[in-house]
């Protein structure tokens, strides 16, 4: 059975930042979440899921795009979203 959607996971974990208005969620779905913080719109999009870290827990390989909110500056990166326990907090590890 597939675990929760990417948008749901991040929306729950960013709850405190949303409450203090440090992050504004623009859009979210089962495969992506977009939010604005520190003048940038950041979109995290799921590419595929697998046990990449080989710890028995499904990881998410994703593409992250960064764009200046209201500007033209933008770039992208890839990363792995993983957690150490089934109910643990997700961590993002950029790939180099």
Secondary structure in CASP SS format (residue, H / E / C, confidence):
PFRMAT SS
TARGET T0000
AUTHOR 0000-0000-0000
METHOD secondary structure of the structure
MODEL  1
X C 1.00
X C 1.00
X C 1.00
X C 1.00
X C 1.00
X H 1.00
X H 1.00
X H 1.00
X H 1.00
X H 1.00
X H 1.00
X H 1.00
X H 1.00
X C 1.00
X H 1.00
X H 1.00
X H 1.00
X H 1.00
X H 1.00
X C 1.00
X C 1.00
X C 1.00
X C 1.00
X E 1.00
X E 1.00
X E 1.00
X E 1.00
X E 1.00
X C 1.00
X C 1.00
X C 1.00
X E 1.00
X E 1.00
X E 1.00
X E 1.00
X E 1.00
X E 1.00
X C 1.00
X C 1.00
X E 1.00
X E 1.00
X E 1.00
X E 1.00
X E 1.00
X E 1.00
X E 1.00
X E 1.00
X E 1.00
X E 1.00
X E 1.00
X C 1.00
X C 1.00
X C 1.00
X C 1.00
X C 1.00
X C 1.00
X C 1.00
X C 1.00
X E 1.00
X E 1.00
X E 1.00
X E 1.00
X E 1.00
X E 1.00
X E 1.00
X E 1.00
X E 1.00
X E 1.00
X C 1.00
X C 1.00
X C 1.00
X C 1.00
X C 1.00
X E 1.00
X E 1.00
X E 1.00
X E 1.00
X E 1.00
X E 1.00
X E 1.00
X E 1.00
X E 1.00
X C 1.00
X C 1.00
X C 1.00
X C 1.00
X C 1.00
X C 1.00
X C 1.00
X C 1.00
X E 1.00
X E 1.00
X E 1.00
X E 1.00
X C 1.00
X C 1.00
END
